[in-house]
């Protein structure tokens, strides 16, 4: 049995009793059409189940209606948080009638050249941006517009958006210092993240250390792996080497629960013995026991802003070079 034939724009025109060009104008919005005719065309579109051909639309608009999200999956990355960013990008792109091509291979500049040469996408969003990212020099010369979710050391000629991670690290130190803690520590991302020089991790660390120094508070920083045994070892070593630490900042979503578990194993009460602040999504902080004072990682807002900036660039509208989202600290039960 043959499958039913897909409706064409000519079928819609015949059903609505109008010219093919009228249907095209109604669907594209490129010419004013009377409300009565427009409604008749839309009724026919629904009745016939017509879907405009993506290839034809692309030819007509000279756009692919697709953007690339370059998200190389590397060691030390927290997938649940990354998927929050990706979901936000996809849902926001659909509001602009664009689909998203997800590129997860760690191909560096070669991957960007390949997708640019293919003409598959109108523009690119890049994540996991390093301080000295090898993709950055190429971005300045590609014809396709791009937006970075993250900040390299040299942002000249680029469009970047992210949480202000330096300020986030500083907010955590400010909070602990304001509570009277005189020795505080940052348990950060896994070692491999710092070895790559990933921007968000470096900036958080720098902001934390700078703010602690401003308050005259001693600051200790350590990378932190993600398994319970590794986290337990890191927390035990930290407390053995720095017994005066009474305030702890955790910037590693996968390790948050393990850090609290390690403190319990060591007989440390939160917040009576050690105050804990996390930089993480709100759901992670709220599920912890006790609920954690935290700085939100606003994945949805960052993803939404990144797509809006890219769409503005596609329409040749001016955009700011740097967009830094102000961090917000929410006080819960884990600090005193």
DRENDOVEX-963640 format. One record per residue: x, y, z of N, C-alpha, C in turn. Coordinates in pm, whole numbers, padded with zeros to 5 digits, always signed. Last residue first. Layout:
<sites>
XYZXYZXYZ
...
</sites>
This chain:
<sites>
+02735+02976+05815+02706+03058+05933+02835+03123+05981
+02584+02774+05561+02684+02872+05603+02637+02945+05729
+02377+02612+05475+02511+02553+05488+02620+02651+05533
+02118+02690+05415+02145+02638+05549+02291+02600+05575
+02142+02977+05210+02057+02868+05259+02111+02821+05394
+02150+03256+05002+02192+03202+05133+02090+03096+05177
+02257+03292+04680+02139+03262+04762+02185+03195+04891
+02402+03525+04466+02426+03431+04576+02299+03417+04658
+02442+03568+04125+02349+03586+04237+02376+03481+04342
+02640+03747+03879+02608+03631+03963+02518+03668+04080
+02549+03896+03575+02583+03921+03715+02546+03799+03800
+02690+03804+03271+02573+03796+03357+02617+03808+03503
+02842+03988+03026+02868+03916+03151+02743+03920+03237
+02927+04014+02707+02806+04014+02789+02833+03926+02911
+03122+04192+02475+03120+04111+02597+02987+04126+02670
+03051+04334+02248+03160+04236+02240+03155+04140+02358
+02705+04378+02159+02821+04404+02246+02926+04296+02230
+02609+04421+01814+02598+04350+01942+02718+04386+02028
+02416+04550+01542+02533+04560+01631+02506+04488+01763
+02280+04330+01296+02258+04427+01403+02383+04433+01492
+02271+04139+01093+02362+04255+01081+02332+04365+01181
+02137+03913+01143+02058+04022+01084+02139+04151+01073
+02332+03768+01269+02285+03720+01139+02204+03827+01067
+02345+03910+01509+02456+03918+01415+02415+03871+01275
+02103+03826+01622+02124+03969+01593+02239+03986+01493
+02159+03558+01656+02055+03597+01562+02065+03745+01526
+02360+03574+01852+02391+03520+01720+02287+03561+01618
+02216+03682+02066+02329+03756+02011+02362+03706+01870
+02033+03475+02110+01986+03608+02071+02097+03692+02009
+02207+03268+02188+02129+03256+02063+02081+03393+02017
+02304+03376+02429+02397+03342+02321+02323+03332+02188
+02075+03400+02588+02148+03521+02546+02238+03491+02427
+02017+03126+02626+01920+03215+02560+01990+03340+02506
+02244+03039+02766+02211+02981+02636+02117+03070+02556
+02217+03197+02998+02335+03212+02912+02306+03157+02773
+01974+03105+03103+01989+03246+03065+02107+03265+02970
+02034+02833+03152+01925+02871+03061+01941+03014+03013
+02248+02844+03339+02266+02784+03207+02158+02829+03108
+02364+03004+03569+02238+03028+03497+02244+02976+03353
+02460+02882+03859+02511+02877+03721+02389+02888+03630
+02426+03065+04161+02361+02994+04052+02447+02997+03925
+02594+03007+04449+02586+03100+04337+02535+03020+04218
+02455+02908+04770+02514+02885+04638+02506+03008+04549
+02410+02710+05053+02428+02846+05005+02502+02835+04872
+02237+02401+05030+02362+02477+05020+02341+02623+04981
+02069+02210+05274+02060+02289+05150+02175+02389+05148
+02281+01960+05439+02181+02067+05435+02179+02138+05300
+02190+01810+05150+02152+01812+05291+02277+01840+05376
+02075+01914+04823+02178+01875+04919+02122+01881+05061
+01883+02024+04661+01870+01881+04693+01968+01837+04801
+01969+02285+04620+01848+02262+04700+01831+02117+04741
+02194+02258+04457+02208+02318+04591+02089+02284+04679
+02078+02149+04227+02185+02075+04297+02197+02127+04440
+01903+02350+04152+01848+02220+04191+01950+02136+04265
+02069+02568+04084+01990+02573+04207+01939+02436+04249
+02401+02476+03971+02258+02501+03947+02180+02495+04079
+02682+02632+04145+02615+02521+04080+02471+02560+04046
+02907+02667+04377+02875+02737+04251+02815+02629+04162
+02847+02656+04731+02867+02590+04601+02838+02688+04488
+02985+02668+05055+02918+02742+04947+02946+02668+04817
+02984+02575+05393+03004+02532+05254+02920+02618+05160
+03157+02586+05700+03055+02645+05613+03087+02609+05469
+03220+02356+05949+03266+02405+05818+03147+02462+05743
+03086+02329+06193+03232+02319+06187+03290+02378+06059
+02817+02397+06133+02874+02426+06265+03027+02425+06264
+02664+02354+05906+02769+02455+05898+02846+02477+06029
+02825+02052+05904+02796+02168+05818+02664+02228+05865
+03077+01888+06095+02937+01927+06078+02928+02052+05991
+03303+01630+06048+03284+01775+06037+03137+01807+06011
+03383+01367+06042+03324+01418+06166+03305+01568+06166
+03460+01264+05804+03566+01323+05887+03512+01381+06018
+03216+01197+05697+03310+01089+05730+03418+01139+05825
+03118+01455+05646+03053+01371+05748+03145+01258+05793
+03290+01529+05441+03293+01604+05568+03227+01524+05679
+03209+01347+05246+03345+01339+05300+03356+01413+05432
+02950+01441+05191+02969+01307+05246+03106+01292+05309
+03012+01689+05081+02933+01684+05204+02947+01547+05272
+03150+01596+04856+03219+01681+04954+03144+01677+05086
+02951+01459+04717+03064+01383+04773+03139+01465+04877
+02787+01666+04629+02736+01569+04725+02846+01491+04793
+02977+01797+04452+02911+01865+04564+02863+01767+04671
+03090+01693+04225+03154+01661+04353+03080+01716+04473
+02960+01786+04003+02959+01642+04025+03012+01604+04163
+03014+02063+04014+02878+02014+04037+02876+01865+04072
+03233+02249+04149+03241+02121+04079+03109+02050+04106
+03335+02435+04351+03300+02471+04213+03318+02347+04125
+03283+02506+04678+03291+02393+04585+03244+02440+04448
+03445+02649+04949+03370+02678+04826+03391+02559+04731
+03440+02660+05298+03474+02582+05180+03383+02622+05064
+03579+02753+05606+03486+02788+05499+03532+02722+05370
+03776+02684+05774+03640+02674+05828+03535+02713+05725
+04100+02573+05816+03997+02602+05716+03858+02580+05777
+04293+02492+05994+04220+02614+06026+04111+02648+05926
+04429+02276+05891+04325+02251+05992+04244+02375+06029
+04560+02196+05632+04511+02330+05669+04397+02315+05769
+04624+01930+05609+04728+02030+05581+04688+02169+05625
+04383+01806+05677+04506+01769+05747+04612+01878+05732
+04204+01920+05494+04185+01945+05638+04308+01907+05720
+04314+01823+05251+04296+01967+05274+04286+01996+05424
+04296+01547+05284+04429+01610+05271+04419+01760+05301
+04013+01521+05291+04095+01479+05406+04232+01546+05402
+03945+01613+05037+03896+01685+05155+03979+01649+05278
+04076+01422+04876+04108+01564+04862+04065+01643+04985
+03953+01183+04959+04097+01200+04977+04136+01347+04971
+03692+01235+04876+03720+01210+05018+03868+01233+05048
+03730+01252+04600+03685+01370+04674+03717+01354+04822
+03804+00988+04546+03897+01097+04516+03859+01224+04592
+03573+00849+04630+03704+00820+04691+03803+00933+04669
+03373+00956+04459+03367+00975+04604+03502+00953+04670
+03498+01134+04167+03452+01013+04235+03454+01035+04387
+03606+01376+04065+03461+01360+04074+03413+01235+04147
+03862+01607+04188+03810+01509+04094+03665+01477+04128
+03962+01936+04214+03886+01830+04281+03831+01735+04173
+04235+02161+04287+04143+02094+04194+04073+01981+04267
+04240+02410+04545+04274+02274+04502+04181+02231+04389
+04355+02683+04737+04280+02634+04620+04331+02497+04580
+04312+02891+05018+04375+02771+04965+04291+02725+04847
+04362+03203+05171+04288+03124+05072+04373+03009+05023
+04311+03408+05453+04398+03310+05388+04315+03222+05295
+04203+03744+05422+04170+03606+05459+04264+03512+05385
+04191+04011+05361+04295+03966+05453+04271+03824+05503
+04015+04085+05169+03963+04077+05306+04070+04036+05409
+04173+04064+04945+04117+04195+04978+04066+04199+05122
+04215+03790+04939+04327+03880+04968+04279+04018+05010
+03960+03708+04861+04014+03666+04990+04128+03757+05033
+03949+03821+04604+03859+03869+04708+03908+03830+04846
+04152+03674+04470+04160+03820+04479+04073+03873+04593
+04056+03410+04488+04183+03447+04552+04194+03597+04571
+03815+03432+04338+03815+03384+04477+03940+03430+04550
+03906+03511+04086+03816+03598+04162+03813+03561+04309
+04064+03287+04013+04125+03419+04026+04038+03514+04109
+03866+03084+04006+03980+03075+04098+04042+03212+04121
+03706+03180+03796+03651+03160+03930+03762+03159+04034
+03886+03175+03583+03832+03303+03628+03771+03292+03769
+03939+02903+03549+04049+02996+03579+03996+03126+03638
+03685+02809+03483+03753+02760+03603+03864+02855+03646
+03623+02940+03244+03537+02961+03360+03606+02918+03489
+03840+02860+03059+03819+02997+03106+03740+03009+03234
+04079+02607+03091+03939+02641+03063+03902+02771+03134
+04334+02493+03066+04320+02639+03077+04179+02685+03047
+04376+02228+03074+04335+02284+02944+04328+02436+02948
+04427+02208+03344+04537+02180+03250+04505+02232+03111
+04177+02248+03451+04278+02353+03468+04394+02333+03372
+04066+02005+03372+04001+02130+03330+04099+02248+03343
+04217+01813+03498+04228+01823+03353+04166+01953+03301
+04138+01829+03770+04270+01879+03727+04277+01903+03577
+03793+01939+03809+03898+01837+03798+04026+01893+03738
+03734+02257+03982+03707+02158+03878+03815+02049+03880
+03792+02310+04334+03746+02348+04202+03718+02232+04109
+03755+02421+04641+03768+02292+04573+03706+02311+04435
+03897+02672+04820+03819+02646+04699+03854+02507+04649
+03883+02779+05163+03940+02698+05055+03842+02686+04939
+03990+03005+05426+03888+02945+05340+03956+02872+05224
+04018+03154+05726+04091+03066+05635+03987+02987+05555
+03839+03310+05864+03973+03366+05839+04059+03278+05750
+03501+03407+05876+03598+03300+05848+03732+03361+05808
+03303+03599+05909+03411+03591+06007+03512+03480+05984
+03119+03646+05721+03073+03566+05835+03181+03547+05940
+03269+03772+05529+03172+03851+05603+03115+03778+05724
+03403+03556+05421+03479+03654+05500+03384+03739+05585
+03190+03435+05287+03256+03364+05397+03335+03460+05485
+03126+03638+05100+03026+03587+05192+03092+03520+05313
+03364+03671+04956+03306+03784+05030+03210+03734+05137
+03385+03420+04835+03485+03461+04934+03433+03576+05019
+03159+03437+04666+03171+03329+04765+03269+03366+04875
+03225+03658+04508+03105+03662+04593+03112+03555+04703
+03449+03564+04367+03466+03671+04466+03346+03677+04561
+03331+03379+04197+03430+03334+04295+03450+03436+04405
+03169+03563+04055+03108+03453+04131+03205+03401+04237
+03355+03724+03927+03271+03784+04031+03205+03677+04116
+03451+03530+03754+03543+03596+03847+03466+03659+03961
+03223+03467+03607+03275+03368+03701+03377+03429+03798
+02959+03591+03497+03083+03655+03542+03144+03566+03651
+02835+03372+03248+02829+03420+03384+02962+03487+03417
+02873+03496+02909+02887+03395+03014+02849+03458+03148
+02969+03563+02574+02868+03574+02680+02892+03464+02782
+03126+03740+02306+03132+03642+02416+03022+03670+02518
+03250+03787+01995+03130+03811+02074+03122+03701+02179
+03565+03939+01893+03477+03826+01920+03350+03873+01991
+03756+04135+01878+03694+04091+01755+03598+03975+01770
+03925+04025+02164+03917+04127+02059+03857+04067+01932
+03972+03864+02378+03836+03859+02321+03818+03959+02208
+04205+03673+02511+04197+03782+02413+04062+03773+02344
+04130+03463+02681+04211+03574+02734+04202+03696+02643
+03779+03382+02619+03923+03358+02610+03999+03478+02667
+03484+03306+02784+03574+03415+02750+03718+03366+02737
+03158+03173+02693+03286+03170+02764+03376+03279+02710
+03030+03099+02424+02978+03088+02560+03100+03065+02648
+03073+03305+02144+03137+03214+02239+03062+03217+02372
+02934+03316+01825+02925+03365+01963+02991+03260+02051
+02967+03412+01479+02986+03319+01591+02969+03393+01722
+02898+03411+01124+02897+03475+01256+02911+03371+01366
+03116+03300+00867+02998+03273+00948+03006+03346+01082
+03366+03350+00761+03255+03434+00717+03132+03417+00804
+03655+03356+00977+03546+03286+00911+03435+03381+00870
+03833+03502+01125+03846+03507+00979+03735+03433+00905
+03795+03464+01390+03805+03603+01346+03808+03615+01194
+03811+03190+01418+03679+03254+01424+03683+03396+01370
+04086+03138+01422+04010+03106+01302+03875+03179+01302
+04159+03213+01686+04212+03286+01571+04133+03261+01443
+03998+03018+01844+03969+03162+01841+04030+03233+01720
+04075+02759+01872+03970+02788+01773+03953+02937+01749
+04254+02735+02079+04307+02730+01943+04203+02758+01835
+04234+02953+02354+04161+02854+02274+04213+02852+02130
+04336+03026+02612+04412+03040+02487+04359+02936+02388
+04125+02968+02786+04189+03100+02790+04267+03128+02662
+03860+02791+02614+03984+02796+02691+04042+02938+02688
+03521+02709+02633+03620+02802+02579+03741+02808+02672
+03288+02547+02613+03412+02498+02672+03530+02578+02618
+03126+02634+02296+03133+02617+02440+03268+02559+02481
+03000+02844+02039+03109+02760+02088+03109+02756+02240
+02778+02864+01772+02796+02890+01914+02903+02793+01964
+02762+02993+01438+02812+02895+01535+02814+02950+01676
+02550+03008+01142+02640+03064+01242+02674+02958+01345
+02419+02863+00949+02427+03008+00932+02526+03073+01028
+02534+02551+00807+02486+02634+00917+02502+02782+00883
+02631+02420+00584+02517+02359+00655+02455+02454+00757
+02851+02475+00434+02736+02565+00420+02611+02508+00487
+03090+02344+00458+02974+02265+00417+02852+02351+00387
+03276+02517+00564+03286+02484+00422+03162+02412+00370
+03199+02512+00833+03187+02636+00757+03188+02608+00607
+03263+02253+00906+03122+02291+00906+03100+02422+00830
+03546+02262+00869+03462+02164+00799+03317+02210+00793
+03634+02462+01041+03656+02475+00895+03561+02384+00819
+03564+02346+01285+03501+02472+01243+03516+02492+01093
+03732+02123+01288+03587+02104+01290+03513+02229+01245
+03982+02246+01297+03944+02165+01180+03794+02144+01173
+04008+02369+01550+03981+02452+01432+03936+02371+01310
+03875+02086+01733+03945+02214+01728+03911+02293+01604
+03744+01848+01770+03820+01864+01647+03895+01996+01637
+03590+01655+01950+03692+01753+01988+03789+01771+01872
+03243+01629+01870+03381+01580+01853+03479+01692+01887
+02992+01742+01878+03051+01700+02006+03195+01648+01993
+02768+01959+01759+02900+01905+01723+02976+01871+01851
+02441+01978+01663+02527+01960+01781+02656+01890+01737
+02258+02210+01504+02348+02100+01474+02446+02089+01590
+01930+02318+01544+02066+02320+01599+02141+02192+01559
+01705+02534+01358+01741+02409+01422+01887+02417+01466
+01503+02828+01376+01630+02763+01346+01643+02630+01421
+01299+03005+01444+01282+02915+01328+01415+02855+01283
+01336+03127+01681+01383+03202+01563+01375+03116+01437
+01258+02935+01852+01179+03058+01851+01216+03147+01734
+01463+02755+01821+01334+02724+01757+01245+02848+01753
+01658+02871+01982+01677+02872+01837+01546+02844+01765
+01556+02807+02234+01559+02947+02191+01576+02957+02040
+01588+02529+02237+01453+02586+02251+01450+02732+02206
+01871+02506+02206+01779+02445+02110+01641+02511+02118
+01972+02644+02431+02009+02686+02295+01907+02633+02194
+01864+02490+02639+01828+02631+02626+01858+02683+02486
+01994+02249+02592+01848+02256+02584+01801+02400+02566
+02262+02323+02642+02221+02278+02509+02070+02288+02491
+02256+02388+02919+02296+02488+02819+02241+02449+02681
+02181+02136+03015+02096+02253+03043+02127+02365+02944
+02395+01983+02934+02267+01961+02867+02167+02072+02898
+02587+02073+03113+02603+02102+02971+02471+02085+02896
+02486+01959+03349+02488+02105+03334+02502+02144+03187
+02518+01682+03291+02386+01739+03321+02381+01891+03305
+02808+01663+03240+02708+01649+03134+02570+01705+03170
+03080+01836+03314+02962+01787+03382+02845+01783+03283
+03409+01735+03220+03291+01817+03194+03169+01753+03259
+03627+01569+03243+03608+01671+03345+03489+01761+03324
+03705+01523+02896+03715+01478+03035+03694+01596+03130
+03464+01650+02658+03598+01625+02707+03593+01577+02851
+03292+01711+02381+03277+01637+02505+03414+01589+02551
+03250+02028+02240+03335+01909+02246+03323+01840+02382
+03022+02180+02098+03032+02141+02237+03117+02014+02247
+02890+02404+01905+03016+02331+01910+03047+02303+02057
+02607+02420+01743+02652+02430+01881+02774+02341+01895
+02511+02591+01451+02591+02485+01511+02619+02519+01657
+02187+02649+01312+02309+02698+01376+02381+02580+01439
+01984+02678+01025+02049+02589+01121+02169+02663+01181
+01892+02802+00800+01802+02792+00915+01853+02691+01017
+02043+02865+00586+02023+02722+00611+01920+02699+00720
+01941+03128+00366+01987+03081+00495+01959+02932+00509
+01816+03240+00153+01963+03235+00148+02021+03199+00286
+01550+03216+00137+01600+03313+00235+01752+03327+00232
+01521+03025-00065+01450+03153-00074+01510+03257+00017
+01673+02814+00028+01710+02879-00098+01646+03018-00107
+01530+02752+00260+01670+02794+00271+01714+02867+00145
+01287+02670+00156+01292+02790+00241+01434+02844+00250
+01370+02440+00023+01316+02553-00054+01321+02681+00027
+01451+02284+00239+01548+02322+00136+01500+02442+00056
+01213+02250+00381+01326+02321+00442+01426+02367+00338
+00889+02309+00263+01013+02234+00243+01132+02313+00294
+00622+02358+00491+00714+02413+00391+00842+02332+00384
+00369+02125+00523+00490+02174+00590+00584+02229+00483
+00017+02070+00551+00131+02116+00470+00245+02166+00557
-00227+01953+00618-00105+01911+00689+00021+01952+00615
-00461+02039+00515-00382+01949+00430-00256+01898+00499
-00555+02203+00720-00640+02095+00670-00559+01992+00590
-00350+02392+00750-00380+02298+00859-00458+02177+00807
-00365+02522+00502-00238+02464+00548-00263+02358+00654
-00626+02615+00512-00591+02512+00414-00460+02444+00451
-00601+02808+00712-00695+02696+00731-00661+02582+00636
-00422+02980+00587-00378+02907+00706-00470+02789+00737
-00591+03078+00381-00468+03005+00348-00423+02921+00468
-00784+03207+00532-00823+03099+00441-00702+03012+00405
-00635+03404+00660-00698+03300+00740-00737+03181+00654
-00562+03561+00437-00458+03497+00520-00518+03383+00600
-00809+03652+00355-00731+03562+00268-00625+03488+00349
-00874+03811+00578-00964+03703+00534-00888+03602+00449
-00667+03999+00596-00689+03905+00707-00774+03786+00663
-00466+04039+00301-00586+04068+00380-00609+03960+00484
-00114+04075+00332-00227+04001+00273-00348+04027+00363
+00196+04221+00268+00069+04231+00341-00041+04161+00263
+00479+04010+00240+00388+04108+00179+00256+04106+00256
+00626+03830+00386+00701+03932+00312+00610+04034+00244
+00543+03610+00527+00519+03741+00586+00585+03854+00512
+00558+03350+00442+00685+03420+00465+00667+03554+00535
+00294+03270+00419+00385+03191+00502+00513+03265+00534
+00185+03466+00248+00125+03443+00381+00225+03373+00472
+00344+03433+00021+00350+03559+00095+00291+03544+00236
+00271+03173-00059+00410+03202-00023+00420+03329+00060
+00004+03216-00122+00038+03123-00014+00179+03153+00036
+00045+03387-00340-00026+03436-00221+00004+03348-00101
+00168+03223-00526+00245+03335-00470+00179+03390-00345
-00042+03056-00598+00072+03000-00522+00151+03112-00456
-00364+03217-00552-00242+03189-00628-00134+03131-00537
-00651+03045-00410-00563+03162-00430-00444+03120-00515
-00812+02846-00297-00864+02927-00406-00784+03054-00429
-00728+02665-00112-00770+02797-00061-00828+02886-00169
-00661+02451-00276-00760+02430-00170-00816+02563-00119
-00462+02568-00437-00586+02520-00498-00697+02506-00394
-00267+02621-00241-00323+02731-00320-00458+02690-00382
-00210+02363-00151-00265+02461-00057-00333+02574-00134
-00099+02253-00384-00221+02195-00328-00290+02293-00233
+00127+02410-00406+00024+02421-00510-00108+02363-00461
+00276+02322-00196+00225+02459-00188+00116+02481-00294
+00166+01982-00130+00258+02083-00183+00196+02221-00169
+00148+01696+00084+00087+01816+00026+00194+01915-00019
+00261+01375+00002+00282+01494+00083+00222+01615+00012
+00041+01099-00046+00130+01199-00104+00139+01321-00013
+00044+00809+00167-00023+00927+00113+00077+01030+00065
+00212+00512+00049+00189+00612+00152+00123+00734+00091
+00064+00214-00094+00148+00334-00104+00111+00433+00004
+00085-00121+00000+00000+00000+00000+00088+00124+00000
</sites>
